[in-house]
Amino acid sequence: MFYEDINITKRKTITNGAKYDFFIYDMLSLEKKHSNKKFGKGDTVISKVKKFQMLDDETGEMLDVKIRCSKKLDDAMDGFEPSESKKVFNKCVKELETKGIVVVWLGELKDSLFSFKKCEELFIETSSSWFF
């Protein structure tokens, strides 16, 4: 299924001599939707929250997903009263999960075989809503 508000780009890089591919997801449209247009405009930054992955159809590997959000939202999450901005961010992430776009890692996963297996199972469960 195709979603109009989804904007994902794949970046292929070499970091310290090793191949590092990742996706960047532009979340501005979801921010506007869930914050009544308070967030989701202006300058953008890559979010400090880096616990998302997505299966790459070309290689079959799980790649990191970096979330591009508004600078206003990212700064508000680190501000004095982050509750509203964190609620908006969590609603956006929850919508991405339900659409099957990203898999959210809950905490540090030490057992890579288990974590990949679990991520693969989650992807299979949500693959019916996958839009690629």
C-alpha positions as CSV (number, residue, x, y, z in Angstrom):
1,M,0.0,0.0,0.0
2,F,1.3,3.5,-0.8
3,Y,1.1,6.3,1.7
4,E,1.3,9.9,0.5
5,D,2.8,11.2,3.8
6,I,5.8,8.8,3.7
7,N,9.1,10.3,2.5
8,I,11.9,7.8,2.9
9,T,15.3,8.1,1.2
10,K,18.1,5.6,1.3
11,R,21.7,6.7,1.8
12,K,24.7,4.6,0.9
13,T,27.9,5.7,2.6
14,I,31.3,4.4,3.6
15,T,32.2,5.2,7.2
16,N,35.7,4.4,8.5
17,G,36.3,2.1,5.6
18,A,33.1,0.1,6.2
19,K,29.9,0.2,4.2
20,Y,27.1,2.0,6.1
21,D,23.7,2.2,4.5
22,F,20.7,3.8,6.2
23,F,17.3,5.3,5.6
24,I,16.2,8.8,6.4
25,Y,12.5,9.3,7.1
26,D,11.1,12.9,6.9
27,M,8.4,13.1,9.6
28,L,7.3,16.7,9.2
29,S,3.8,15.9,7.8
30,L,3.1,13.6,10.7
31,E,4.3,16.2,13.2
32,K,1.8,18.7,11.8
33,K,-1.0,16.2,11.9
34,H,-0.4,15.2,15.6
35,S,0.4,18.6,17.0
36,N,-2.3,20.7,15.4
37,K,0.4,22.4,13.2
38,K,2.5,23.5,16.2
39,F,5.4,21.4,15.1
40,G,6.4,20.2,11.6
41,K,7.7,23.4,10.0
42,G,10.9,25.3,9.7
43,D,14.4,23.9,10.0
44,T,14.9,20.2,10.2
45,V,17.4,18.1,12.1
46,I,18.1,14.4,12.5
47,S,16.5,13.3,15.8
48,K,18.7,12.3,18.7
49,V,16.4,9.2,19.1
50,K,18.1,6.4,17.1
51,K,16.3,3.2,17.9
52,F,14.6,2.5,14.6
53,Q,15.3,-0.1,11.9
54,M,13.7,-1.1,8.6
55,L,14.3,-4.1,6.2
56,D,16.0,-3.1,3.0
57,D,14.3,-4.9,0.0
58,E,17.5,-4.7,-2.1
59,T,19.9,-6.4,0.3
60,G,17.6,-8.1,2.8
61,E,19.5,-6.4,5.7
62,M,18.0,-4.5,8.6
63,L,19.2,-0.9,8.2
64,D,19.0,2.0,10.7
65,V,16.3,4.6,10.1
66,K,17.2,8.2,11.0
67,I,14.2,10.4,11.7
68,R,14.3,13.9,10.3
69,C,12.1,16.1,12.4
70,S,11.6,19.8,12.9
71,K,14.3,21.5,15.0
72,K,11.5,23.0,17.1
73,L,10.3,19.5,18.1
74,D,13.8,18.1,18.7
75,D,14.7,21.1,20.9
76,A,11.4,20.9,22.8
77,M,12.0,17.2,23.7
78,D,15.2,18.4,25.5
79,G,13.6,21.5,27.0
80,F,12.2,22.3,30.4
81,E,8.7,20.8,29.7
82,P,9.2,18.0,27.1
83,S,5.9,16.2,27.8
84,E,3.9,17.7,24.9
85,S,6.7,17.3,22.3
86,K,7.4,13.7,23.5
87,K,3.7,12.8,23.1
88,V,3.8,14.2,19.5
89,F,7.0,12.3,18.7
90,N,5.6,9.1,20.2
91,K,2.3,9.4,18.3
92,C,4.3,9.8,15.1
93,V,6.4,6.8,15.8
94,K,3.4,4.7,16.7
95,E,1.8,5.6,13.4
96,L,5.0,4.5,11.6
97,E,4.9,1.2,13.5
98,T,1.2,0.5,12.7
99,K,1.9,1.2,9.0
100,G,4.9,-1.2,9.1
101,I,7.4,1.4,8.2
102,V,9.8,1.0,11.1
103,V,10.6,-1.4,13.9
104,V,11.4,0.2,17.2
105,W,14.1,-1.3,19.3
106,L,13.2,-1.4,23.0
107,G,16.4,-0.9,24.9
108,E,19.8,-2.3,24.2
109,L,19.8,-5.7,22.5
110,K,22.9,-7.7,23.2
111,D,22.0,-11.0,21.5
112,S,22.1,-10.0,17.8
113,L,20.7,-13.3,16.6
114,F,17.6,-13.0,18.8
115,S,17.2,-9.3,17.9
116,F,17.4,-9.9,14.2
117,K,15.0,-12.9,14.5
118,K,12.6,-10.8,16.5
119,C,12.8,-7.9,14.0
120,E,12.3,-10.3,11.1
121,E,9.2,-11.7,12.8
122,L,7.8,-8.2,13.4
123,F,8.4,-7.3,9.8
124,I,6.6,-10.4,8.6
125,E,3.6,-9.6,10.8
126,T,3.4,-6.0,9.3
127,S,4.5,-6.8,5.8
128,S,0.9,-6.7,4.6
129,S,0.9,-3.0,5.1
130,W,4.4,-2.5,3.5
131,F,4.2,0.0,0.7
132,F,7.3,-0.8,-1.4
